[in-house]
Amino acid sequence: MFKGKFIDNLPKIYGTYTGGFLVFIILMAIAEQAGMSAKLIGIFFVAFTVLIYALIGYLSRTMQTDAYYVAGRQVPTVFNGMATAADWMSGASFVAMAGGIYFKGYGYMALLVGWTGGYVLVASLLAPYLRKFGCYTVPDFIGTRYGGNLARLSAVIVLTVASFTYVTAQINATGTIASVALDIPFNIAVYVGLASILMCSMLGGMRAVTWTQVAQYIVLIIAYLLPVFWISNKMGAGVFPHLMLADEVARIAELEAQFGLGEIKNSAADLKQVPKGLAGITKAHSEVNTTPWKFISLAICMMAGTASLPHVMMRYFTTPSVKAARRSVGWSLFFIFLLYSSAPMLATLSKLSLMDPNLATGIIGKSITEVQAIDWYQNWNQANLMFVSDFNGNGTLELNEFFMGGKAVVLATPEIAGLPYVISGLVAAGGMAAAMSTADGLVLAISNALSHDIYYKMINPKAETAKRLIVARVLLVLIGFAGATIAALEIQGILGSVIWAFDFAMSGLFFPLVLGVWWKRANAQGAVAGMLLGLISGTVYLVAVRNGYPGFWGVTQLTFGIIGSLVSLVSMVVVSLLTKAPDAATQRMVDEVRVPSGKTILGKQH
Amino acid sequence: MSFWVMFRLLTYREGKKMSKQQQHWEKTRMLLFITLAIWFVFSIGIFFFGAEMEASSIRPLGYPLSYYMTCQGSLGIFVILIFWFANRQEKIDEEFGFTEREDD
């Protein structure tokens, strides 16, 4: 069926895979009609997809360093775009983002702008130049460009802090979904999630992660778009929701006014009864409800963070050429755009389904006992993601008496809107794919930095290939377990820790990376000062704000990267100018990086 | 007259002294500034005017302008901007003969 090399057959292979997946969905739908239980459908969806990823991971096993670290640098532009999109879109994008928009409206949509706008910085400032450099990891670039182990080590520290914060959130997300879909306790489900993550990356490193991520993108985009289109059509809102929901957005504003949003407040005693983590709608859906600076500062942090997160940057090391790296960024953003532009539409449809009394699914204004008897309410109430209570004692459900968890907006909307359960199973598989693909990218980024930059470049430069790759795999497993252990403690929410990860990355890495290409005068001392002082000042600010310090310039715990990166920029420039300029060889190296043609700075195998 | 001579001297020196690589970098930098300027407008600039956009009578597809830009407008512009940037950069690389060999 597939003659010739694997790379030449990619469209055919993934075409067949997509077709197979669609057939699987249809089979599940038929099984549901035939009476298969909802629980079993959920198990089938998650287990089937995870097994496929594990199979791809096994088939991509390798003992070559360039295949392990950069997938042999032969990933075609469009496929690398898909892999990056999966790498990028985490549990936070898939499960939490639509929920955030549902509760907070416009103010939250700064994340949409920030998490896409950052790619313009990636394409124009960094990706093509780092590809030309030929590095295996981001600290590899810092270490070679600036020279010296201290710069390399500082980069590894920043990378580890940012990526580790991020990965615990992703393992948490896989655990949540696995526990709901497979019906097992959360602290066991976390390790089930971890096992599936490691199966994808352990044997084949970057090569395996690349090909599983493409497969995961296909699952997650189908799982996100299908319900949006289905609900929109079912509701009669429009065949193409993205272009046709204007009336629904206006209708929500009308209903918000009618139900007295923001006028009726819950008392503190009432709110005490609401389970932790659940929230009601407190902000208008489409109105501008935040100060410009709050919106813009969040967007800035997410954009600069995008350009500094190593697990994203290292995806562009895998393309065959500089030109391909540049185009690949465009494709990545296109694939991300497909999901991001749908998130607000999903939030709109979800809100209208619940609120509009003219729809059969609307629950606001119905009697409390009636709502409490609904099947899906009971299910999600049991999962601790939904709650109603008759605070004012009038017997009917008011807007301020309905509470939902952020995750439920994506996971429960198909059920609320009356779609067959097969769609809910599909959505669970999609959420699992999103969280797994990002976790894989992150765990690999950390373990590659530790094995390549710390072990091979600093501790044992004479290590043979086989030994290096074994060390890399042992580290991968260790980091995975550390992440899972912390995730099992459930310290903070998914979205919060993801935003922190961006701020950490931005504080320590943004300027050292950008200036490494765009400012020849930048030297090692400056870069080390920039990375360490940036990271330290950002962290100090975060801890201070968490402990009651009011902060300044309107910078909150979600935007502390602004402080960190400013300190990083100033200290990097000042220290660089006070110390000696980089030597002629380094200057020539920067010149070389700036043109696409010619050999890479670092050899194919290094 | 003296201005003209000075102008000629300056431009003459720049034009002659700059190596192919420097000229390439000059153009690349110019392209970066243009790209970042467009990026700035649609990622930061317009959101200083959230309230004005909401009140605006321009309503793409019927959505309030502020809502539309955050959901689709800016996002779509970023996608187009990156492909446009990649095309222009490829042209610049070609112009100075810095394009990679195809068999790479």
Interface residues (C-beta under 8 A of the other chain):
Chain A: Y106 M109 A110 L112 V113 G114 T116 G117 Y119 V120 L121 A123 S124 L125 P128 H242 L243 M244 L245 A246 D247 V249 A250 S286 E287 V288 T290 P292 F295 I296 A299 I300 M303 P320 S321 V322 K323 R326 R327 V329 G330 L333 F334 F337 Y340 S341 P344 M345 D591 R594 V595 P596 S597
Chain B: Q21 H24 W25 T28 L31 L32 T35 L36 W39 F42 S43 I44 F47 F48 F49 G50 A51 M53 E54 R59 L61 G62 Y63 P64 S66 Y67 T70 C71 Q72 S74 L75 G76 F78 V79 L81 I82 F83 F85 A86 Q89 E90 D93 G97 F98 T99 E100 R101 D104
